[in-house]
Amino acid sequence: MNGQETAETLALQAVSWLIGQSELIPRFFEATGATVDDLAGLVRDPVFLGAVLDFLLTEDALVMAFCDASGLAYDRPMQARAQLPGGPGPHWT
């Protein structure tokens, strides 16, 4: 797997995790503009997968909860985000 494929796999894990979080999924749909019906098509889109990680990265608590549940290091979502369209974030130097 290349870097983008690995990042897409991690983002798909995040989608699965988010779907199981009843208190978060409405916020996720609101933030992304997606609906339950849209998910089947959107999960094939690297841009959408980047948006999934963007949502996750909005709060440290979300990153920690996802990583704890998935057995991942806390820096993995940010590393994956950098491999998808729209990443990495801006450099302020």
C-alpha positions in Angstrom: 0.0 0.0 0.0 1.2 3.5 -0.7 0.8 6.5 1.6 -2.6 7.6 0.2 -4.0 4.1 0.3 -2.9 3.7 4.0 -4.4 7.1 4.8 -7.7 6.1 3.0 -7.9 2.9 5.1 -7.4 4.9 8.3 -10.1 7.4 7.2 -12.5 4.5 6.5 -11.8 3.2 10.0 -12.7 6.7 11.3 -16.0 6.6 9.3 -16.8 3.3 10.9 -16.0 4.6 14.3 -18.0 7.8 13.8 -21.1 5.9 12.7 -21.0 4.0 16.0 -20.9 7.3 18.0 -24.6 8.3 18.2 -23.7 11.6 19.9 -21.1 12.6 17.2 -22.7 11.4 13.9 -25.2 14.3 13.7 -22.4 16.8 14.2 -20.3 15.0 11.5 -23.2 15.1 9.0 -23.8 18.7 9.8 -20.1 19.6 9.4 -19.6 17.7 6.1 -23.1 18.2 4.6 -23.3 14.4 4.0 -26.2 12.2 4.8 -26.5 8.6 5.6 -27.7 7.9 2.1 -24.6 9.7 0.7 -22.0 7.6 2.6 -21.8 4.6 0.3 -20.6 6.7 -2.6 -18.6 9.2 -0.6 -16.4 6.7 1.2 -14.7 6.1 -2.2 -13.8 9.8 -2.5 -10.4 10.7 -1.1 -11.5 14.3 -0.7 -14.4 13.2 1.5 -12.1 10.9 3.4 -9.9 14.0 4.1 -13.0 15.8 5.4 -13.6 12.9 7.7 -10.2 13.3 9.2 -10.6 17.1 9.3 -13.7 16.6 11.4 -11.8 14.1 13.7 -8.9 16.5 14.1 -11.1 19.4 15.3 -10.9 18.2 18.9 -8.1 16.4 20.7 -10.7 14.4 22.6 -12.1 13.0 19.3 -8.6 12.0 18.1 -7.8 10.3 21.4 -11.1 8.5 21.6 -10.8 7.2 18.0 -7.2 6.2 18.4 -7.8 4.5 21.7 -10.7 2.5 20.2 -8.6 1.6 17.1 -5.3 0.9 18.8 -3.5 3.7 17.0 -0.9 6.2 18.0 -2.4 9.7 18.5 -0.4 11.2 15.6 -1.7 8.7 13.0 -4.8 10.7 12.0 -2.8 13.8 11.3 -0.2 11.8 9.4 -3.0 10.2 7.3 -4.6 13.6 6.7 -1.4 14.9 5.1 -1.5 12.1 2.6 -5.0 12.9 1.3 -6.1 15.8 -1.0 -6.2 19.1 0.8 -3.5 18.1 3.2 -1.0 18.9 4.7 -2.2 22.0 6.5 -0.6 25.4 6.1 2.9 26.2 7.3 3.0 29.4 9.4 6.7 29.9 9.2 
